[in-house]
Amino acid sequence: MNEEIMTVEEVASYLKVDTRTIYRRLKSKDIPAFKFGGQWRFKKQDIDMWIKKHYSSKEPSIDKAAEDIKIDGEQTVQVPVVGRASCGKPILAEENIESTIPVSTKIARPPYKYFFLRAKGDSMNLAGINDGDLVLVRQQQTAQNKDIVVALIDDEATIKEYNIMEDKVILKPKSDNPVHKPIIVTRDLKIQGIVVSTISNI
């Protein structure tokens, strides 16, 4: 395809957000796009103009206080930022909490509880989650097929796509780095929550 035409995944990577953020903007008709063969496509020139209009910057990134996370004038909740791994302690143990970030209740919706986890490595970069990003997670112990989850493997938190296969669960990476392989576990896997959004490398 012409390099001036971009897919959802390419736009998400360009803006340094996850694809869910792009789909939310498409649903609210907040980003210029068109459909080709039933799939959303974007003109790079339109995206560049949209960035300048919304963020007054030529850099293809979204500020950490963008409306996807905190919306001025709206009610917010303080969401704790926890370390990269649990290291044998509960993921929200006091010693794991680095700070808190105010998040709009339109994103962190009550009565659910949320936390931020700092991503490590590039195993989910095709899902818009890069090394050092803060991932907003809704706490829950269950997941649906294809959800992106935070799970505990050998007492460390890992972010992967959740896939159900008979009596097993496959945690799949979404990466352009072939070193990352699927992890096969039993259904008694400890799920910590579901990824709902990402703040790029702050």
FILO-160438 format. One record per residue (C-alpha): x negated, y negated, z negated. Coordinates in steps of 0.5 Angstrom, whole numbers, plus 500, padded with zeros to 3 digits. Last residue first. Layout:
N
<kekol <X, Y, Z>>
...
END
This chain:
202
<kekol <486, 482, 438>>
<kekol <486, 487, 444>>
<kekol <492, 487, 447>>
<kekol <499, 487, 443>>
<kekol <503, 493, 445>>
<kekol <510, 495, 444>>
<kekol <515, 501, 442>>
<kekol <510, 507, 440>>
<kekol <514, 512, 436>>
<kekol <512, 514, 429>>
<kekol <508, 518, 424>>
<kekol <509, 525, 427>>
<kekol <506, 531, 423>>
<kekol <506, 537, 428>>
<kekol <511, 543, 425>>
<kekol <513, 544, 433>>
<kekol <506, 547, 434>>
<kekol <500, 544, 438>>
<kekol <497, 544, 445>>
<kekol <493, 538, 446>>
<kekol <492, 535, 453>>
<kekol <485, 533, 456>>
<kekol <481, 527, 456>>
<kekol <475, 527, 459>>
<kekol <478, 526, 466>>
<kekol <478, 518, 464>>
<kekol <484, 515, 468>>
<kekol <488, 516, 462>>
<kekol <495, 518, 460>>
<kekol <493, 523, 455>>
<kekol <498, 529, 453>>
<kekol <501, 532, 447>>
<kekol <504, 538, 448>>
<kekol <509, 541, 443>>
<kekol <510, 548, 442>>
<kekol <516, 553, 441>>
<kekol <519, 552, 448>>
<kekol <515, 546, 452>>
<kekol <516, 539, 449>>
<kekol <512, 533, 451>>
<kekol <510, 528, 447>>
<kekol <505, 522, 450>>
<kekol <499, 521, 446>>
<kekol <497, 516, 440>>
<kekol <492, 520, 435>>
<kekol <492, 519, 428>>
<kekol <487, 523, 424>>
<kekol <488, 528, 419>>
<kekol <486, 534, 423>>
<kekol <491, 531, 428>>
<kekol <497, 526, 425>>
<kekol <501, 524, 431>>
<kekol <503, 517, 433>>
<kekol <508, 518, 439>>
<kekol <509, 516, 446>>
<kekol <516, 519, 448>>
<kekol <516, 524, 454>>
<kekol <521, 529, 450>>
<kekol <524, 526, 444>>
<kekol <521, 524, 437>>
<kekol <522, 526, 430>>
<kekol <518, 523, 424>>
<kekol <520, 516, 424>>
<kekol <516, 509, 423>>
<kekol <517, 505, 429>>
<kekol <510, 503, 432>>
<kekol <507, 497, 434>>
<kekol <500, 498, 438>>
<kekol <495, 493, 437>>
<kekol <489, 494, 442>>
<kekol <482, 495, 441>>
<kekol <481, 501, 446>>
<kekol <487, 500, 451>>
<kekol <494, 502, 451>>
<kekol <498, 500, 458>>
<kekol <500, 507, 459>>
<kekol <495, 508, 464>>
<kekol <490, 506, 458>>
<kekol <492, 512, 454>>
<kekol <486, 516, 453>>
<kekol <482, 510, 453>>
<kekol <479, 510, 446>>
<kekol <481, 507, 439>>
<kekol <488, 504, 438>>
<kekol <489, 499, 432>>
<kekol <496, 501, 429>>
<kekol <501, 496, 427>>
<kekol <507, 498, 423>>
<kekol <514, 499, 423>>
<kekol <520, 500, 418>>
<kekol <527, 501, 421>>
<kekol <533, 498, 418>>
<kekol <532, 493, 422>>
<kekol <529, 492, 429>>
<kekol <522, 490, 430>>
<kekol <523, 487, 437>>
<kekol <529, 483, 436>>
<kekol <527, 482, 428>>
<kekol <521, 478, 431>>
<kekol <514, 480, 428>>
<kekol <510, 477, 423>>
<kekol <503, 480, 423>>
<kekol <500, 483, 416>>
<kekol <493, 485, 414>>
<kekol <488, 491, 414>>
<kekol <492, 496, 411>>
<kekol <489, 503, 410>>
<kekol <487, 502, 402>>
<kekol <494, 501, 401>>
<kekol <496, 507, 404>>
<kekol <500, 507, 410>>
<kekol <497, 512, 414>>
<kekol <497, 517, 408>>
<kekol <490, 519, 406>>
<kekol <486, 524, 410>>
<kekol <482, 519, 414>>
<kekol <488, 516, 416>>
<kekol <485, 513, 423>>
<kekol <484, 506, 426>>
<kekol <486, 502, 420>>
<kekol <493, 499, 419>>
<kekol <496, 493, 421>>
<kekol <503, 491, 416>>
<kekol <509, 488, 419>>
<kekol <512, 482, 416>>
<kekol <519, 481, 419>>
<kekol <521, 475, 423>>
<kekol <528, 471, 424>>
<kekol <527, 467, 430>>
<kekol <525, 460, 431>>
<kekol <519, 462, 435>>
<kekol <519, 469, 438>>
<kekol <514, 474, 436>>
<kekol <512, 480, 439>>
<kekol <515, 480, 446>>
<kekol <515, 472, 446>>
<kekol <507, 472, 446>>
<kekol <503, 471, 440>>
<kekol <498, 475, 442>>
<kekol <497, 471, 449>>
<kekol <499, 475, 455>>
<kekol <493, 476, 460>>
<kekol <492, 475, 467>>
<kekol <487, 469, 466>>
<kekol <490, 463, 470>>
<kekol <493, 460, 464>>
<kekol <499, 455, 463>>
<kekol <503, 461, 460>>
<kekol <509, 462, 463>>
<kekol <508, 458, 469>>
<kekol <501, 460, 470>>
<kekol <503, 467, 469>>
<kekol <509, 467, 474>>
<kekol <505, 464, 479>>
<kekol <500, 469, 479>>
<kekol <506, 474, 479>>
<kekol <509, 471, 485>>
<kekol <502, 472, 489>>
<kekol <501, 479, 487>>
<kekol <508, 481, 490>>
<kekol <511, 486, 486>>
<kekol <515, 492, 487>>
<kekol <520, 496, 483>>
<kekol <522, 503, 486>>
<kekol <528, 505, 490>>
<kekol <524, 505, 496>>
<kekol <522, 498, 495>>
<kekol <525, 494, 490>>
<kekol <524, 487, 489>>
<kekol <520, 483, 483>>
<kekol <519, 476, 480>>
<kekol <519, 477, 472>>
<kekol <525, 475, 467>>
<kekol <530, 478, 470>>
<kekol <532, 481, 463>>
<kekol <532, 488, 465>>
<kekol <525, 486, 469>>
<kekol <522, 483, 463>>
<kekol <524, 489, 459>>
<kekol <521, 494, 464>>
<kekol <515, 490, 464>>
<kekol <514, 490, 456>>
<kekol <516, 498, 457>>
<kekol <510, 498, 462>>
<kekol <505, 496, 456>>
<kekol <501, 490, 456>>
<kekol <495, 487, 459>>
<kekol <498, 483, 464>>
<kekol <494, 486, 470>>
<kekol <495, 493, 467>>
<kekol <502, 492, 466>>
<kekol <502, 489, 473>>
<kekol <499, 495, 476>>
<kekol <503, 500, 472>>
<kekol <510, 497, 475>>
<kekol <507, 497, 482>>
<kekol <503, 492, 486>>
<kekol <504, 489, 493>>
<kekol <498, 484, 495>>
<kekol <493, 491, 496>>
<kekol <498, 493, 501>>
<kekol <500, 500, 500>>
END
